[in-house]
Amino acid sequence: MCDPFTHAENAIAVQKGKDDLLAFINECIDEYYADGTYDTLWTKWIDASGEGEEAAAAEDAETAE
């Protein structure tokens, strides 16, 4: 298995005036963080080492120096 090659922040764009959609997306994201879904998906698909997002970001920062 390969080491992760990058750390990337993600964003979702929502058209101005679509306040209901933005609120729905934010609620979903909050739920994913609260119930552990985000961490599970991150570990499965992004960070196969299982060390978590913070470790990946720290590793990227060290590599950039």
N, CA, C and O atoms as a GROMACS GRO file, in nm:
protein
  260
    1MET      N    1   0.085  -0.118   0.000
    1MET     CA    2   0.000   0.000   0.000
    1MET      C    3   0.088   0.123   0.000
    1MET      O    4   0.190   0.126   0.070
    2CYS      N    5   0.053   0.223  -0.075
    2CYS     CA    6   0.130   0.347  -0.087
    2CYS      C    7   0.103   0.440   0.031
    2CYS      O    8  -0.002   0.433   0.095
    3ASP      N    9   0.200   0.526   0.058
    3ASP     CA   10   0.178   0.632   0.156
    3ASP      C   11   0.091   0.738   0.091
    3ASP      O   12   0.097   0.758  -0.031
    4PRO      N   13   0.009   0.809   0.170
    4PRO     CA   14  -0.068   0.919   0.113
    4PRO      C   15   0.028   1.020   0.050
    4PRO      O   16   0.134   1.046   0.106
    5PHE      N   17  -0.007   1.075  -0.064
    5PHE     CA   18   0.083   1.165  -0.134
    5PHE      C   19   0.055   1.312  -0.109
    5PHE      O   20   0.134   1.397  -0.149
    6THR      N   21  -0.055   1.342  -0.045
    6THR     CA   22  -0.087   1.483  -0.022
    6THR      C   23  -0.192   1.498   0.087
    6THR      O   24  -0.260   1.402   0.124
    7HIS      N   25  -0.202   1.617   0.136
    7HIS     CA   26  -0.310   1.655   0.228
    7HIS      C   27  -0.382   1.772   0.163
    7HIS      O   28  -0.319   1.869   0.122
    8ALA      N   29  -0.513   1.763   0.153
    8ALA     CA   30  -0.589   1.870   0.087
    8ALA      C   31  -0.712   1.906   0.169
    8ALA      O   32  -0.786   1.819   0.215
    9GLU      N   33  -0.732   2.034   0.186
    9GLU     CA   34  -0.856   2.082   0.244
    9GLU      C   35  -0.962   2.073   0.136
    9GLU      O   36  -0.932   2.088   0.018
   10ASN      N   37  -1.084   2.050   0.175
   10ASN     CA   38  -1.193   2.036   0.078
   10ASN      C   39  -1.296   2.145   0.102
   10ASN      O   40  -1.308   2.200   0.211
   11ALA      N   41  -1.371   2.175  -0.002
   11ALA     CA   42  -1.474   2.277   0.008
   11ALA      C   43  -1.592   2.238  -0.081
   11ALA      O   44  -1.577   2.164  -0.178
   12ILE      N   45  -1.707   2.288  -0.045
   12ILE     CA   46  -1.828   2.269  -0.125
   12ILE      C   47  -1.881   2.408  -0.158
   12ILE      O   48  -1.904   2.490  -0.069
   13ALA      N   49  -1.899   2.436  -0.285
   13ALA     CA   50  -1.952   2.565  -0.328
   13ALA      C   51  -2.104   2.557  -0.336
   13ALA      O   52  -2.161   2.460  -0.385
   14VAL      N   53  -2.168   2.662  -0.286
   14VAL     CA   54  -2.314   2.671  -0.291
   14VAL      C   55  -2.351   2.807  -0.347
   14VAL      O   56  -2.299   2.910  -0.303
   15GLN      N   57  -2.441   2.808  -0.443
   15GLN     CA   58  -2.486   2.932  -0.507
   15GLN      C   59  -2.546   3.026  -0.403
   15GLN      O   60  -2.619   2.984  -0.314
   16LYS      N   61  -2.514   3.155  -0.416
   16LYS     CA   62  -2.573   3.256  -0.328
   16LYS      C   63  -2.724   3.244  -0.329
   16LYS      O   64  -2.786   3.219  -0.433
   17GLY      N   65  -2.783   3.262  -0.212
   17GLY     CA   66  -2.928   3.256  -0.200
   17GLY      C   67  -2.983   3.117  -0.173
   17GLY      O   68  -3.102   3.102  -0.145
   18LYS      N   69  -2.899   3.016  -0.179
   18LYS     CA   70  -2.943   2.878  -0.152
   18LYS      C   71  -2.916   2.845  -0.005
   18LYS      O   72  -2.847   2.748   0.027
   19ASP      N   73  -2.973   2.927   0.082
   19ASP     CA   74  -2.948   2.915   0.226
   19ASP      C   75  -2.993   2.781   0.283
   19ASP      O   76  -2.927   2.726   0.371
   20ASP      N   77  -3.105   2.729   0.234
   20ASP     CA   78  -3.153   2.600   0.283
   20ASP      C   79  -3.056   2.487   0.247
   20ASP      O   80  -3.030   2.399   0.328
   21LEU      N   81  -3.004   2.491   0.126
   21LEU     CA   82  -2.907   2.391   0.083
   21LEU      C   83  -2.779   2.401   0.166
   21LEU      O   84  -2.725   2.300   0.209
   22LEU      N   85  -2.730   2.524   0.188
   22LEU     CA   86  -2.610   2.544   0.267
   22LEU      C   87  -2.630   2.492   0.410
   22LEU      O   88  -2.541   2.427   0.464
   23ALA      N   89  -2.745   2.520   0.469
   23ALA     CA   90  -2.773   2.473   0.604
   23ALA      C   91  -2.777   2.320   0.609
   23ALA      O   92  -2.725   2.259   0.703
   24PHE      N   93  -2.837   2.259   0.508
   24PHE     CA   94  -2.844   2.113   0.501
   24PHE      C   95  -2.704   2.052   0.492
   24PHE      O   96  -2.673   1.957   0.563
   25ILE      N   97  -2.621   2.107   0.404
   25ILE     CA   98  -2.485   2.056   0.388
   25ILE      C   99  -2.407   2.071   0.519
   25ILE      O  100  -2.339   1.978   0.561
   26ASN      N  101  -2.418   2.186   0.582
   26ASN     CA  102  -2.346   2.208   0.708
   26ASN      C  103  -2.393   2.112   0.817
   26ASN      O  104  -2.312   2.064   0.896
   27GLU      N  105  -2.523   2.085   0.823
   27GLU     CA  106  -2.576   1.989   0.921
   27GLU      C  107  -2.519   1.849   0.895
   27GLU      O  108  -2.480   1.779   0.989
   28CYS      N  109  -2.514   1.810   0.770
   28CYS     CA  110  -2.459   1.678   0.735
   28CYS      C  111  -2.313   1.669   0.776
   28CYS      O  112  -2.270   1.569   0.834
   29ILE      N  113  -2.236   1.771   0.745
   29ILE     CA  114  -2.094   1.771   0.782
   29ILE      C  115  -2.079   1.762   0.933
   29ILE      O  116  -1.997   1.685   0.982
   30ASP      N  117  -2.156   1.840   1.007
   30ASP     CA  118  -2.150   1.835   1.153
   30ASP      C  119  -2.180   1.695   1.205
   30ASP      O  120  -2.113   1.646   1.296
   31GLU      N  121  -2.282   1.630   1.148
   31GLU     CA  122  -2.317   1.494   1.188
   31GLU      C  123  -2.204   1.396   1.158
   31GLU      O  124  -2.174   1.309   1.240
   32TYR      N  125  -2.141   1.410   1.040
   32TYR     CA  126  -2.030   1.321   1.002
   32TYR      C  127  -1.915   1.331   1.101
   32TYR      O  128  -1.855   1.230   1.137
   33TYR      N  129  -1.884   1.453   1.143
   33TYR     CA  130  -1.778   1.470   1.243
   33TYR      C  131  -1.821   1.412   1.378
   33TYR      O  132  -1.744   1.342   1.443
   34ALA      N  133  -1.943   1.442   1.420
   34ALA     CA  134  -1.990   1.402   1.553
   34ALA      C  135  -2.002   1.251   1.570
   34ALA      O  136  -1.970   1.198   1.676
   35ASP      N  137  -2.046   1.181   1.465
   35ASP     CA  138  -2.068   1.036   1.482
   35ASP      C  139  -1.951   0.949   1.438
   35ASP      O  140  -1.959   0.827   1.442
   36GLY      N  141  -1.841   1.014   1.394
   36GLY     CA  142  -1.722   0.938   1.357
   36GLY      C  143  -1.716   0.896   1.212
   36GLY      O  144  -1.617   0.837   1.169
   37THR      N  145  -1.820   0.926   1.134
   37THR     CA  146  -1.822   0.889   0.993
   37THR      C  147  -1.705   0.951   0.918
   37THR      O  148  -1.640   0.885   0.837
   38TYR      N  149  -1.678   1.079   0.944
   38TYR     CA  150  -1.568   1.147   0.875
   38TYR      C  151  -1.436   1.075   0.898
   38TYR      O  152  -1.362   1.048   0.803
   39ASP      N  153  -1.405   1.045   1.023
   39ASP     CA  154  -1.279   0.978   1.055
   39ASP      C  155  -1.270   0.840   0.990
   39ASP      O  156  -1.164   0.800   0.941
   40THR      N  157  -1.381   0.768   0.989
   40THR     CA  158  -1.384   0.636   0.927
   40THR      C  159  -1.356   0.646   0.778
   40THR      O  160  -1.274   0.571   0.725
   41LEU      N  161  -1.423   0.737   0.710
   41LEU     CA  162  -1.403   0.754   0.567
   41LEU      C  163  -1.262   0.805   0.536
   41LEU      O  164  -1.200   0.761   0.440
   42TRP      N  165  -1.212   0.898   0.617
   42TRP     CA  166  -1.077   0.950   0.597
   42TRP      C  167  -0.975   0.836   0.604
   42TRP      O  168  -0.889   0.823   0.518
   43THR      N  169  -0.987   0.754   0.708
   43THR     CA  170  -0.892   0.645   0.726
   43THR      C  171  -0.903   0.543   0.613
   43THR      O  172  -0.802   0.493   0.564
   44LYS      N  173  -1.024   0.511   0.572
   44LYS     CA  174  -1.043   0.410   0.467
   44LYS      C  175  -0.994   0.457   0.330
   44LYS      O  176  -0.926   0.381   0.261
   45TRP      N  177  -1.025   0.579   0.292
   45TRP     CA  178  -1.001   0.624   0.155
   45TRP      C  179  -0.881   0.716   0.137
   45TRP      O  180  -0.825   0.722   0.028
   46ILE      N  181  -0.842   0.788   0.240
   46ILE     CA  182  -0.736   0.886   0.224
   46ILE      C  183  -0.608   0.844   0.298
   46ILE      O  184  -0.500   0.845   0.240
   47ASP      N  185  -0.622   0.809   0.425
   47ASP     CA  186  -0.505   0.784   0.510
   47ASP      C  187  -0.500   0.638   0.552
   47ASP      O  188  -0.545   0.603   0.661
   48ALA      N  189  -0.446   0.555   0.466
   48ALA     CA  190  -0.440   0.412   0.493
   48ALA      C  191  -0.353   0.378   0.613
   48ALA      O  192  -0.362   0.267   0.666
   49SER      N  193  -0.268   0.471   0.658
   49SER     CA  194  -0.182   0.445   0.773
   49SER      C  195  -0.264   0.438   0.901
   49SER      O  196  -0.220   0.379   1.000
   50GLY      N  197  -0.384   0.497   0.901
   50GLY     CA  198  -0.469   0.498   1.020
   50GLY      C  199  -0.429   0.600   1.124
   50GLY      O  200  -0.483   0.601   1.235
   51GLU      N  201  -0.334   0.688   1.090
   51GLU     CA  202  -0.286   0.786   1.186
   51GLU      C  203  -0.373   0.911   1.194
   51GLU      O  204  -0.360   0.988   1.290
   52GLY      N  205  -0.459   0.933   1.100
   52GLY     CA  206  -0.553   1.045   1.106
   52GLY      C  207  -0.510   1.166   1.026
   52GLY      O  208  -0.396   1.176   0.979
   53GLU      N  209  -0.603   1.258   1.011
   53GLU     CA  210  -0.584   1.377   0.928
   53GLU      C  211  -0.474   1.467   0.983
   53GLU      O  212  -0.395   1.521   0.905
   54GLU      N  213  -0.467   1.485   1.115
   54GLU     CA  214  -0.366   1.573   1.173
   54GLU      C  215  -0.226   1.521   1.144
   54GLU      O  216  -0.135   1.599   1.113
   55ALA      N  217  -0.207   1.390   1.154
   55ALA     CA  218  -0.076   1.331   1.125
   55ALA      C  219  -0.038   1.352   0.979
   55ALA      O  220   0.078   1.380   0.948
   56ALA      N  221  -0.134   1.338   0.889
   56ALA     CA  222  -0.107   1.359   0.746
   56ALA      C  223  -0.068   1.504   0.720
   56ALA      O  224   0.024   1.531   0.643
   57ALA      N  225  -0.137   1.598   0.784
   57ALA     CA  226  -0.106   1.740   0.766
   57ALA      C  227   0.032   1.771   0.822
   57ALA      O  228   0.108   1.847   0.760
   58ALA      N  229   0.068   1.715   0.936
   58ALA     CA  230   0.200   1.737   0.995
   58ALA      C  231   0.308   1.680   0.905
   58ALA      O  232   0.413   1.742   0.887
   59GLU      N  233   0.284   1.563   0.849
   59GLU     CA  234   0.381   1.502   0.760
   59GLU      C  235   0.402   1.587   0.635
   59GLU      O  236   0.515   1.604   0.589
   60ASP      N  237   0.294   1.641   0.580
   60ASP     CA  238   0.305   1.728   0.463
   60ASP      C  239   0.385   1.854   0.497
   60ASP      O  240   0.466   1.900   0.416
   61ALA      N  241   0.364   1.910   0.617
   61ALA     CA  242   0.435   2.030   0.659
   61ALA      C  243   0.585   2.000   0.671
   61ALA      O  244   0.667   2.082   0.631
   62GLU      N  245   0.620   1.884   0.725
   62GLU     CA  246   0.760   1.846   0.738
   62GLU      C  247   0.824   1.829   0.600
   62GLU      O  248   0.938   1.870   0.579
   63THR      N  249   0.752   1.769   0.509
   63THR     CA  250   0.803   1.746   0.374
   63THR      C  251   0.827   1.878   0.301
   63THR      O  252   0.920   1.889   0.222
   64ALA      N  253   0.742   1.976   0.327
   64ALA     CA  254   0.751   2.105   0.258
   64ALA      C  255   0.871   2.187   0.306
   64ALA      O  256   0.915   2.278   0.234
   65GLU      N  257   0.923   2.158   0.423
   65GLU     CA  258   1.034   2.236   0.478
   65GLU      C  259   1.164   2.211   0.410
   65GLU      O  260   1.265   2.270   0.446
   0.00000   0.00000   0.00000
